């Protein structure tokens, strides 16, 4: 079983959306027995909360259900997950700083490494913006999610 963890700051907007989109792509590819995913935040301020209602609503209109409950990233996640995928450079640096060794640091990746949209290097935090910000995040996540799935399957020997 290959395990992927998506990480943003609060685990209520970007990472639960990334998880929901990736989970649907895994399901559509009939790889649910081979790949699983979860999400977490670099802070645990929202621990126990569902995803932001604006993100849930925007995702639902595109056919994604965001059912995860927010939690903070734990150092043990390096052992529990094969890949840790961050939404922006700050998340990347924060998770890298927690890595106990070089192998753990090599598990951490930036989501936008799989995004083909021009001039997109981070998944921006939509929390303080309007509806367009949530739609933009979903556009970015949809763009990169299938490429990430292909990469994960090619780098972990998953058949598909």
C-alpha positions as a Markdown table, in Angstrom:
| # | Residue | x | y | z |
|---|---|---|---|---|
| 1 | Unk | 0.0 | 0.0 | 0.0 |
| 2 | Unk | 1.4 | 3.4 | -1.0 |
| 3 | Unk | 0.4 | 6.2 | 1.3 |
| 4 | Unk | 0.4 | 9.9 | 0.3 |
| 5 | Unk | 0.0 | 12.8 | 2.8 |
| 6 | Unk | -1.0 | 16.3 | 1.6 |
| 7 | Unk | 0.0 | 19.2 | 3.9 |
| 8 | Unk | -1.0 | 22.8 | 4.0 |
| 9 | Unk | -1.0 | 25.2 | 7.0 |
| 10 | Unk | -4.3 | 24.7 | 8.7 |
| 11 | Unk | -5.6 | 21.5 | 7.0 |
| 12 | Unk | -9.0 | 23.1 | 6.2 |
| 13 | Unk | -8.6 | 24.3 | 2.6 |
| 14 | Unk | -5.9 | 23.2 | 0.3 |
| 15 | Unk | -4.7 | 19.9 | 1.7 |
| 16 | Unk | -8.2 | 18.4 | 2.3 |
| 17 | Unk | -9.1 | 19.5 | -1.3 |
| 18 | Unk | -5.9 | 17.9 | -2.6 |
| 19 | Unk | -6.8 | 14.7 | -0.7 |
| 20 | Unk | -10.3 | 14.7 | -2.0 |
| 21 | Unk | -9.3 | 15.2 | -5.6 |
| 22 | Unk | -6.4 | 12.7 | -5.4 |
| 23 | Unk | -8.7 | 10.1 | -3.7 |
| 24 | Unk | -11.2 | 10.4 | -6.6 |
| 25 | Unk | -8.4 | 10.0 | -9.1 |
| 26 | Unk | -7.2 | 6.9 | -7.3 |
| 27 | Unk | -10.8 | 5.6 | -7.2 |
| 28 | Unk | -11.4 | 6.3 | -10.9 |
| 29 | Unk | -8.1 | 4.5 | -11.8 |
| 30 | Unk | -9.3 | 1.5 | -9.7 |
| 31 | Unk | -6.2 | 1.7 | -7.5 |
| 32 | Unk | -7.9 | 2.1 | -4.1 |
| 33 | Unk | -6.4 | -1.2 | -2.9 |
| 34 | Unk | -2.9 | 0.1 | -3.8 |
| 35 | Unk | -2.9 | 3.8 | -2.9 |
| 36 | Unk | -4.4 | 5.7 | 0.0 |
| 37 | Unk | -4.1 | 9.3 | 1.1 |
| 38 | Unk | -4.7 | 11.7 | 4.0 |
| 39 | Unk | -4.0 | 15.3 | 4.9 |
| 40 | Unk | -2.6 | 17.4 | 7.7 |
| 41 | Unk | -1.6 | 20.9 | 8.6 |
| 42 | Unk | 1.6 | 22.4 | 9.8 |
| 43 | Unk | -0.3 | 23.9 | 12.6 |
| 44 | Unk | -3.1 | 22.2 | 14.6 |
| 45 | Unk | -5.2 | 25.2 | 15.3 |
| 46 | Unk | -8.2 | 23.7 | 13.4 |
| 47 | Unk | -7.7 | 20.1 | 14.7 |
| 48 | Unk | -11.0 | 18.3 | 14.8 |
| 49 | Unk | -12.7 | 20.7 | 12.4 |
| 50 | Unk | -14.1 | 19.7 | 8.9 |
| 51 | Unk | -12.7 | 21.4 | 5.8 |
| 52 | Unk | -13.7 | 25.0 | 5.4 |
| 53 | Unk | -17.4 | 25.2 | 4.2 |
| 54 | Unk | -16.4 | 27.4 | 1.2 |
| 55 | Unk | -13.9 | 24.8 | 0.0 |
| 56 | Unk | -16.3 | 21.9 | 0.6 |
| 57 | Unk | -19.0 | 23.8 | -1.4 |
| 58 | Unk | -16.6 | 24.6 | -4.3 |
| 59 | Unk | -15.3 | 21.0 | -4.4 |
| 60 | Unk | -18.8 | 19.5 | -4.3 |
| 61 | Unk | -19.8 | 21.5 | -7.4 |
| 62 | Unk | -16.9 | 19.7 | -9.2 |
| 63 | Unk | -17.9 | 16.2 | -7.9 |
| 64 | Unk | -15.5 | 16.0 | -4.9 |
| 65 | Unk | -16.5 | 15.2 | -1.3 |
| 66 | Unk | -14.2 | 16.6 | 1.3 |
| 67 | Unk | -14.9 | 14.5 | 4.4 |
| 68 | Unk | -11.5 | 14.7 | 6.2 |
| 69 | Unk | -11.1 | 16.1 | 9.7 |
| 70 | Unk | -8.3 | 18.6 | 10.3 |
| 71 | Unk | -5.2 | 17.4 | 12.2 |
| 72 | Unk | -1.7 | 18.6 | 12.8 |
| 73 | Unk | 1.3 | 17.0 | 11.1 |
| 74 | Unk | 3.2 | 14.7 | 13.4 |
| 75 | Unk | 6.9 | 13.5 | 13.1 |
| 76 | Unk | 5.5 | 9.9 | 13.1 |
| 77 | Unk | 3.9 | 10.8 | 9.7 |
| 78 | Unk | 7.3 | 10.3 | 8.1 |
| 79 | Unk | 7.0 | 6.6 | 9.1 |
| 80 | Unk | 3.3 | 6.3 | 8.3 |
| 81 | Unk | 3.5 | 7.8 | 4.7 |
| 82 | Unk | 5.6 | 7.2 | 1.7 |
| 83 | Unk | 5.2 | 10.7 | 0.2 |
| 84 | Unk | 4.4 | 14.0 | 1.9 |
| 85 | Unk | 3.2 | 16.6 | -0.6 |
| 86 | Unk | 3.2 | 20.2 | 0.5 |
| 87 | Unk | 1.1 | 23.1 | -0.9 |
| 88 | Unk | 3.6 | 25.9 | -0.7 |
| 89 | Unk | 7.2 | 26.7 | 0.0 |
| 90 | Unk | 6.6 | 27.6 | 3.7 |
| 91 | Unk | 4.9 | 24.2 | 4.3 |
| 92 | Unk | 7.8 | 22.5 | 2.5 |
| 93 | Unk | 10.4 | 24.2 | 4.7 |
| 94 | Unk | 8.4 | 23.6 | 7.9 |
| 95 | Unk | 8.0 | 19.8 | 7.1 |
| 96 | Unk | 11.7 | 19.5 | 6.0 |
| 97 | Unk | 12.7 | 21.1 | 9.3 |
| 98 | Unk | 10.9 | 18.3 | 11.2 |
| 99 | Unk | 12.5 | 15.5 | 9.1 |
| 100 | Unk | 14.6 | 13.2 | 11.4 |
| 101 | Unk | 17.0 | 12.2 | 8.6 |
| 102 | Unk | 17.8 | 12.4 | 4.9 |
| 103 | Unk | 15.4 | 9.6 | 3.9 |
| 104 | Unk | 12.6 | 11.5 | 5.5 |
| 105 | Unk | 13.6 | 14.8 | 3.8 |
| 106 | Unk | 13.5 | 12.9 | 0.5 |
| 107 | Unk | 9.8 | 12.0 | 1.1 |
| 108 | Unk | 8.8 | 15.6 | 1.1 |
| 109 | Unk | 7.7 | 17.1 | -2.3 |
| 110 | Unk | 6.0 | 20.2 | -3.6 |
| 111 | Unk | 2.6 | 19.7 | -5.2 |
| 112 | Unk | 3.3 | 22.2 | -7.9 |
| 113 | Unk | 6.1 | 20.0 | -9.2 |
| 114 | Unk | 3.3 | 18.2 | -11.0 |
| 115 | Unk | 1.3 | 21.3 | -12.1 |
| 116 | Unk | 1.6 | 22.3 | -15.8 |
| 117 | Unk | -0.1 | 25.7 | -15.5 |
| 118 | Unk | 2.2 | 28.6 | -16.4 |
| 119 | Unk | 3.7 | 30.7 | -13.6 |
| 120 | Unk | 2.2 | 28.5 | -10.8 |
| 121 | Unk | 4.8 | 27.6 | -8.2 |
| 122 | Unk | 2.6 | 27.3 | -5.1 |
| 123 | Unk | -1.0 | 26.4 | -4.3 |
| 124 | Unk | -2.1 | 29.8 | -2.8 |
| 125 | Unk | -4.0 | 29.8 | 0.5 |
| 126 | Unk | -7.6 | 30.9 | -0.3 |
| 127 | Unk | -8.8 | 31.3 | 3.3 |
| 128 | Unk | -8.9 | 35.1 | 3.3 |
| 129 | Unk | -10.1 | 35.5 | -0.3 |
| 130 | Unk | -13.4 | 35.2 | -2.1 |
| 131 | Unk | -14.9 | 32.4 | -4.1 |
| 132 | Unk | -12.5 | 32.9 | -7.0 |
| 133 | Unk | -9.6 | 31.9 | -4.7 |
| 134 | Unk | -11.2 | 28.6 | -3.9 |
| 135 | Unk | -11.9 | 27.9 | -7.6 |
| 136 | Unk | -8.3 | 28.8 | -8.4 |
| 137 | Unk | -7.0 | 26.3 | -5.9 |
| 138 | Unk | -9.2 | 23.6 | -7.3 |
| 139 | Unk | -8.0 | 24.4 | -10.8 |
| 140 | Unk | -4.4 | 24.0 | -9.7 |
| 141 | Unk | -5.1 | 20.8 | -7.7 |
| 142 | Unk | -7.0 | 19.2 | -10.6 |
| 143 | Unk | -4.2 | 20.1 | -13.0 |
| 144 | Unk | -1.5 | 18.4 | -10.9 |
| 145 | Unk | -3.3 | 15.5 | -9.3 |
| 146 | Unk | -3.4 | 13.0 | -12.2 |
| 147 | Unk | 0.3 | 13.7 | -12.9 |
| 148 | Unk | 1.1 | 13.1 | -9.2 |
| 149 | Unk | -0.8 | 9.8 | -9.4 |
| 150 | Unk | 1.2 | 8.8 | -12.4 |
| 151 | Unk | 4.4 | 9.8 | -10.7 |
| 152 | Unk | 3.5 | 7.9 | -7.5 |
| 153 | Unk | 2.7 | 4.7 | -9.4 |
| 154 | Unk | 5.9 | 4.9 | -11.4 |
| 155 | Unk | 8.1 | 5.6 | -8.4 |
| 156 | Unk | 6.6 | 2.9 | -6.1 |
| 157 | Unk | 6.1 | 0.0 | -8.5 |
| 158 | Unk | 2.3 | 0.1 | -8.2 |
| 159 | Unk | 0.6 | -1.7 | -11.1 |
| 160 | Unk | -2.2 | 0.1 | -12.9 |
